[in-house]
């Protein structure tokens, strides 16, 4: 089952999404045309009056990916997984930093040093974190133009690190609530990579294990907890971890260091959650929130598979869900290229130029095209991203790189927008 197809009326106003079969009939009968490929959207050629059914957009913002789900009533009609490029941005900034530092250390002439003249505005986030907020908001805005979205639900708190570390901070109710065990377990699953800390086994039931045995004074603090398979848990019993792993010093060192290490991804989410929430409030839609523990509680209760986009569908208060799609749209942020005026070799010297014109024969690098080659050595049909050349002979990245395809054989499938797509 594929995602539902978005539909726009003759004035480009969003209508209720429809099943792929009905969309195919509209195209065959000439009553609609393709408006956009990703996400697949039709525009009607005749006016219709259909009562709109409200749709809830659900978000599960993460460090590396932010799943999105559209729920109409109890029906999940659309799913997507948006992969961020925060690490690529961080790597680019570090590369620029090292190049500048190297240039300054060579004592060459450059502008005078400027100190204390750059202030950060209130609410400033690092570029790699701000990117997560902006790309998520971009897709919320896009989907609002394609579907009659009436509300937004965001998973605001993934892990409350302070309350997990010290449960008594907000009183006994939080500690003994229905979701308390789910919050801790979900945190540990992410921290220990969903595998046994001692033997590394995966895809097996895991148990919460005290690194320093509780029978010997070990606490319930999160820094004293890890995950272990049943076999390792029984074998360790009440032994001290130093005794249990006396013949495995490398594993002992790793566990002791990882136990006190904060969860990086959780920290990223906690840094951006309120920024995203405040930006969502500016859309004019009612925004509500839910916790990560509630999301897992809903997914477990409804017996749904552990996937990112289904996690998004389970955000907030959920009574029941009917999954009408099983093929989420995979969206990956790729950026819009770089502004480098010329390419350099590994020593930093110019090696080749970059054309000033972005568009060649109506195409630009990054467009998704379909090339139907009818003659020559490369006869065939190729669909993929194009890299343009001034000569009009393009490269197409399909299942493999195909070079030397003339622009005459190419037609646009989807214009470059800074994202790549896969079904």
C-alpha positions as CSV (number, residue, x, y, z in Angstrom):
1,X,0.0,0.0,0.0
2,X,1.4,3.4,-1.1
3,X,0.8,6.8,0.5
4,X,-2.4,8.5,-0.4
5,X,-2.1,11.0,-3.3
6,X,-2.5,14.7,-2.6
7,X,-5.1,16.6,-4.7
8,X,-5.5,20.3,-5.4
9,X,-8.6,21.9,-7.0
10,X,-8.5,24.2,-10.0
11,X,-7.4,27.1,-7.8
12,X,-4.6,25.1,-6.1
13,X,-6.5,24.7,-2.8
14,X,-5.9,21.4,-1.0
15,X,-8.6,18.7,-1.1
16,X,-8.8,15.4,0.7
17,X,-6.0,13.0,-0.3
18,X,-7.2,10.0,-2.3
19,X,-6.1,6.4,-2.8
20,X,-3.6,5.7,-5.6
21,X,-6.2,3.7,-7.5
22,X,-8.6,6.6,-7.7
23,X,-5.7,8.9,-8.7
24,X,-4.9,6.6,-11.5
25,X,-8.5,6.7,-12.8
26,X,-8.5,10.5,-12.7
27,X,-5.3,10.6,-14.8
28,X,-6.6,8.0,-17.3
29,X,-9.9,9.9,-17.8
30,X,-8.1,13.2,-18.2
31,X,-9.8,14.8,-15.2
32,X,-6.5,15.6,-13.5
33,X,-2.9,16.2,-14.2
34,X,0.3,15.7,-12.3
35,X,1.2,18.8,-10.3
36,X,4.2,17.6,-8.4
37,X,6.1,14.3,-8.2
38,X,7.5,14.4,-4.7
39,X,5.2,14.1,-2.8
40,X,2.9,12.9,-5.6
41,X,0.2,15.5,-6.1
42,X,-2.6,15.9,-8.7
43,X,-4.4,19.1,-9.8
44,X,-8.0,18.7,-11.0
45,X,-9.1,20.1,-14.4
46,X,-12.7,20.5,-13.3
47,X,-14.2,22.2,-10.3
48,X,-15.6,20.1,-7.5
49,X,-17.2,20.7,-4.1
50,X,-16.2,18.0,-1.6
51,X,-16.5,18.4,2.2
52,X,-13.1,18.5,3.8
53,X,-12.2,16.1,6.5
54,X,-9.6,17.5,9.0
55,X,-6.2,16.0,9.0
56,X,-3.7,16.0,11.9
57,X,0.0,16.3,11.1
58,X,2.2,14.5,13.6
59,X,5.9,15.0,14.2
60,X,8.5,13.0,16.0
61,X,11.6,15.3,15.8
62,X,14.9,13.4,16.1
63,X,18.6,14.1,15.9
64,X,19.2,12.4,12.6
65,X,15.7,12.1,11.2
66,X,12.2,13.6,11.8
67,X,9.4,11.3,10.9
68,X,6.1,12.8,9.7
69,X,2.6,11.2,9.6
70,X,-0.8,12.5,8.4
71,X,-3.7,11.0,10.3
72,X,-7.3,11.5,9.2
73,X,-9.6,10.4,12.0
74,X,-8.0,7.0,13.0
75,X,-6.6,6.4,9.5
76,X,-2.9,6.9,8.8
77,X,-2.9,8.0,5.2
78,X,0.7,9.4,4.7
79,X,4.1,8.7,6.2
80,X,7.5,10.3,5.5
81,X,10.9,10.1,7.1
82,X,12.9,13.4,6.8
83,X,16.7,12.8,7.2
84,X,18.7,15.8,8.3
85,X,22.2,16.9,7.2
86,X,23.3,18.3,10.5
87,X,26.5,16.3,10.6
88,X,27.4,17.4,7.1
89,X,26.9,21.0,8.1
90,X,29.0,20.5,11.2
91,X,31.8,18.9,9.1
92,X,31.8,21.8,6.7
93,X,32.1,24.3,9.5
94,X,34.9,22.4,11.1
95,X,36.7,22.3,7.7
96,X,36.3,26.0,7.2
97,X,37.6,26.6,10.7
98,X,40.7,24.5,10.2
99,X,41.4,26.2,6.8
100,X,41.1,29.7,8.4
101,X,43.2,28.8,11.4
102,X,45.9,27.3,9.1
103,X,45.9,30.5,7.0
104,X,46.2,32.7,10.1
105,X,49.0,30.6,11.6
106,X,51.1,31.2,8.5
107,X,51.4,34.8,9.5
108,X,50.3,36.1,6.1
109,X,48.7,39.5,5.8
110,X,45.0,39.6,6.4
111,X,42.5,41.9,8.0
112,X,43.0,43.0,11.6
113,X,41.6,40.7,14.3
114,X,38.1,41.6,15.4
115,X,37.1,40.8,19.0
116,X,33.9,41.1,20.9
117,X,31.9,42.6,18.0
118,X,29.7,39.6,17.2
119,X,26.7,39.0,19.5
120,X,24.4,36.1,19.2
121,X,20.6,36.8,19.3
122,X,18.4,35.4,22.0
123,X,17.5,31.8,21.2
124,X,20.5,31.3,18.9
125,X,21.2,27.7,17.9
126,X,24.2,26.2,16.2
127,X,23.8,26.0,12.4
128,X,23.6,22.2,12.5
129,X,20.7,22.4,15.0
130,X,19.0,25.3,13.4
131,X,18.9,23.3,10.2
132,X,16.8,20.6,11.9
133,X,14.2,23.2,12.9
134,X,14.2,24.9,9.4
135,X,13.9,21.7,7.3
136,X,11.1,20.3,9.6
137,X,9.2,23.6,9.3
138,X,9.7,23.6,5.6
139,X,7.9,20.3,5.2
140,X,5.2,21.3,7.6
141,X,4.5,24.3,5.4
142,X,4.6,22.3,2.2
143,X,2.2,19.7,3.5
144,X,-0.2,22.5,4.7
145,X,-0.4,23.6,1.0
146,X,-1.2,20.1,-0.2
147,X,-3.7,18.8,2.4
148,X,-6.4,20.3,4.7
149,X,-4.3,20.1,7.9
150,X,-6.3,21.3,10.9
151,X,-3.8,20.7,13.8
152,X,-0.2,19.7,14.6
153,X,1.0,17.3,17.3
154,X,4.7,17.3,18.2
155,X,6.6,15.0,20.4
156,X,8.0,17.7,22.6
157,X,9.9,15.8,25.3
158,X,11.8,12.8,24.2
159,X,13.8,12.3,27.3
160,X,13.6,14.4,30.4
161,X,17.3,13.9,31.4
162,X,17.1,15.6,34.7
163,X,14.0,13.8,35.9
164,X,15.4,10.4,34.7
165,X,18.6,11.1,36.7
166,X,16.7,12.3,39.8
167,X,13.1,11.0,39.8
168,X,12.2,12.8,43.0
169,X,12.7,16.2,41.4
170,X,9.0,16.5,40.5
171,X,7.5,14.4,43.2
172,X,6.3,10.8,43.5
173,X,3.6,11.0,40.8
174,X,6.1,11.2,38.0
175,X,8.2,8.4,39.4
176,X,5.2,6.0,39.7
177,X,3.2,7.1,36.7
178,X,2.1,4.6,34.0
179,X,4.7,5.9,31.5
180,X,7.7,5.9,33.9
181,X,9.1,2.5,32.9
182,X,8.6,3.4,29.2
183,X,10.6,6.6,29.5
184,X,13.6,4.9,31.1
185,X,13.6,1.9,28.8
186,X,13.3,4.0,25.7
187,X,16.2,6.1,26.9
188,X,18.4,3.1,27.6
189,X,17.5,1.5,24.3
190,X,18.8,4.6,22.5
191,X,21.9,5.0,24.8
192,X,23.1,1.4,24.5
193,X,22.2,0.9,20.8
194,X,19.4,-1.6,21.3
195,X,21.9,-4.4,22.1
196,X,23.3,-6.2,25.1
197,X,26.0,-4.1,26.8
198,X,28.0,-7.2,27.7
199,X,27.9,-9.5,24.6
200,X,26.5,-7.2,22.0
201,X,23.7,-9.5,20.9
202,X,20.8,-7.8,19.0
203,X,17.3,-8.6,18.1
204,X,16.6,-10.3,21.4
205,X,14.6,-9.3,24.5
206,X,16.7,-7.1,26.7
207,X,16.5,-6.5,30.4
208,X,17.4,-3.5,32.5
209,X,20.6,-4.3,34.4
210,X,22.3,-2.6,37.3
211,X,26.0,-2.1,36.5
212,X,26.8,-1.9,40.2
213,X,24.5,-4.5,41.8
214,X,21.6,-3.2,43.7
215,X,22.2,-6.0,46.3
216,X,25.6,-4.3,47.0
217,X,24.3,-0.7,47.3
218,X,23.9,0.1,43.7
219,X,21.4,2.9,42.9
220,X,18.6,3.2,40.4
221,X,20.2,6.3,38.8
222,X,20.2,6.2,35.0
223,X,24.1,6.3,35.0
224,X,24.0,2.9,36.8
225,X,21.7,1.2,34.4
226,X,22.4,-0.6,31.1
227,X,20.7,-3.3,29.0
228,X,21.6,-7.0,29.0
229,X,20.2,-10.1,27.5
230,X,18.7,-12.7,29.8
231,X,21.8,-15.0,29.6
232,X,24.3,-12.3,30.6
233,X,22.0,-10.9,33.3
234,X,21.7,-14.3,34.9
235,X,25.4,-15.0,34.6
236,X,26.4,-11.6,36.1
237,X,23.9,-12.0,39.0
238,X,25.1,-9.9,41.9
239,X,28.8,-9.8,40.9
240,X,30.6,-6.5,40.6
241,X,31.2,-5.5,37.0
242,X,35.0,-5.5,37.6
243,X,34.8,-9.1,38.7
244,X,32.3,-10.2,36.0
245,X,34.5,-8.6,33.2
246,X,37.9,-9.3,34.7
247,X,39.0,-11.2,31.6
248,X,37.5,-8.6,29.2
249,X,39.2,-5.2,30.2
250,X,38.2,-3.6,26.9
251,X,34.5,-4.2,27.3
252,X,34.8,-3.1,31.0
253,X,36.4,0.2,30.0
254,X,33.8,0.8,27.3
255,X,30.8,0.1,29.6
256,X,32.1,2.3,32.4
257,X,32.8,5.2,30.1
258,X,29.5,4.9,28.2
259,X,27.5,4.6,31.4
260,X,28.3,8.2,32.4
261,X,28.2,9.6,28.9
262,X,25.2,11.7,28.1
263,X,23.0,10.7,25.2
264,X,24.1,13.0,22.4
265,X,21.0,12.6,20.2
266,X,18.7,13.3,23.2
267,X,20.6,16.4,24.0
268,X,20.2,17.6,20.4
269,X,16.5,17.0,20.5
270,X,16.2,18.8,23.9
271,X,18.1,21.8,22.4
272,X,15.8,22.2,19.4
273,X,12.4,21.1,20.8
274,X,11.2,24.5,22.0
275,X,12.6,26.3,19.0
276,X,10.6,24.0,16.7
277,X,7.5,24.3,18.9
278,X,7.5,28.1,18.8
279,X,8.0,28.1,15.1
280,X,5.1,25.6,14.6
281,X,2.9,28.0,16.7
282,X,3.5,30.7,14.0
283,X,1.8,28.6,11.4
284,X,-1.6,29.5,12.9
285,X,-2.6,25.9,13.5
286,X,-3.4,24.6,17.0
287,X,-0.2,22.8,18.3
288,X,-0.3,20.1,21.0
289,X,2.4,17.9,22.4
290,X,3.2,14.5,23.7
291,X,6.1,12.7,25.3
292,X,8.4,10.0,24.0
293,X,7.2,7.6,26.7
294,X,3.6,8.1,25.6
295,X,4.5,7.5,22.0
296,X,6.1,4.1,22.8
297,X,3.2,3.3,25.1
298,X,0.7,3.8,22.3
299,X,2.8,1.9,19.8
300,X,3.2,-1.1,22.1
301,X,-0.5,-1.1,23.0
302,X,-1.5,-1.0,19.4
303,X,1.0,-3.7,18.5
304,X,2.6,-1.7,15.7
305,X,6.1,-2.3,14.2
306,X,9.0,-0.3,15.4
307,X,9.5,2.2,12.5
308,X,10.1,5.9,12.6
309,X,7.0,7.0,10.7
310,X,4.8,4.8,12.8
311,X,6.3,6.4,15.9
312,X,5.2,9.7,14.5
313,X,1.6,8.4,14.0
314,X,1.6,7.3,17.7
315,X,2.5,10.8,19.0
316,X,0.0,12.3,21.4
317,X,-3.3,10.8,22.7
318,X,-4.3,7.9,20.5
319,X,-7.2,5.6,20.9
320,X,-6.8,3.4,17.8
321,X,-5.0,3.6,14.4
322,X,-5.7,2.0,11.1
323,X,-2.6,1.9,8.9
324,X,-3.6,2.5,5.3
325,X,-0.1,2.8,3.9
326,X,3.1,0.9,4.4
327,X,5.5,2.8,2.0
328,X,6.6,6.0,3.6
329,X,8.3,8.7,1.4
330,X,12.0,8.8,2.3
331,X,13.2,12.4,2.1
332,X,16.9,13.3,2.6
333,X,18.2,16.8,2.9
334,X,21.0,17.3,0.4
335,X,21.5,21.0,0.4
336,X,21.7,23.3,-2.6
337,X,25.4,22.8,-3.4
338,X,28.3,25.1,-2.5
339,X,29.3,28.6,-3.5
340,X,32.9,27.8,-4.3
341,X,33.9,29.7,-7.4
342,X,36.5,27.2,-8.4
343,X,37.4,23.6,-7.5
344,X,40.8,23.0,-5.8
345,X,43.1,20.0,-5.5
346,X,44.2,18.5,-2.2
347,X,46.8,21.2,-1.7
348,X,44.3,24.0,-2.1
349,X,45.4,25.2,-5.5
350,X,42.7,25.9,-8.2
351,X,42.4,23.0,-10.5
352,X,39.1,23.6,-12.5
353,X,36.5,26.3,-12.9
354,X,32.8,26.3,-12.1
355,X,30.4,27.6,-14.8
356,X,28.8,30.9,-13.9
357,X,25.5,29.9,-15.4
358,X,23.4,27.5,-13.3
359,X,21.0,26.6,-16.0
360,X,22.2,24.8,-19.1
361,X,19.6,24.0,-21.8
362,X,16.9,24.5,-19.2
363,X,18.4,22.0,-16.7
364,X,20.5,22.6,-13.6
365,X,22.6,20.2,-11.5
366,X,20.4,18.4,-9.0
367,X,17.3,18.1,-11.2
368,X,15.7,14.7,-11.3
369,X,15.3,13.9,-15.1
370,X,14.2,11.0,-17.3
371,X,16.4,10.4,-20.3
372,X,15.0,8.2,-23.1
373,X,18.1,7.4,-25.3
374,X,17.0,6.0,-28.7
375,X,20.3,5.7,-30.5
376,X,24.0,5.3,-29.9
377,X,25.9,3.1,-27.5
378,X,23.8,4.1,-24.5
379,X,20.3,3.2,-25.6
380,X,17.9,2.9,-22.7
381,X,15.8,4.7,-20.2
382,X,17.6,6.5,-17.3
383,X,15.9,8.2,-14.3
384,X,18.1,10.0,-11.8
385,X,19.8,13.2,-10.8
386,X,21.6,15.2,-13.5
387,X,24.9,17.0,-13.5
388,X,24.9,19.6,-16.2
389,X,27.8,20.6,-18.5
390,X,28.1,23.7,-20.7
391,X,28.4,21.4,-23.8
392,X,24.9,20.0,-23.2
393,X,26.3,16.5,-22.6
394,X,25.1,15.6,-19.1
395,X,25.8,12.9,-16.5
396,X,22.9,11.1,-14.9
397,X,23.2,9.3,-11.5
398,X,20.7,6.5,-11.8
399,X,21.4,3.0,-10.4
400,X,24.9,3.8,-11.6
401,X,26.6,6.9,-13.1
402,X,25.9,7.3,-16.9
403,X,28.0,9.9,-18.7
404,X,27.6,11.7,-21.9
405,X,23.8,11.9,-22.2
406,X,22.6,14.7,-24.5
407,X,20.2,17.2,-23.2
408,X,17.9,16.4,-26.2
409,X,16.9,13.1,-24.6
410,X,16.2,14.5,-21.1
411,X,12.9,15.7,-19.6
412,X,12.2,17.1,-16.2
413,X,10.7,14.8,-13.5
414,X,11.3,17.0,-10.5
415,X,13.1,20.3,-10.1
416,X,16.0,20.6,-7.7
417,X,14.7,21.6,-4.2
418,X,17.5,20.6,-1.9
419,X,16.2,17.1,-1.1
420,X,16.4,13.6,-2.6
421,X,13.5,11.2,-2.6
422,X,12.9,7.4,-2.5
423,X,9.8,5.4,-2.0
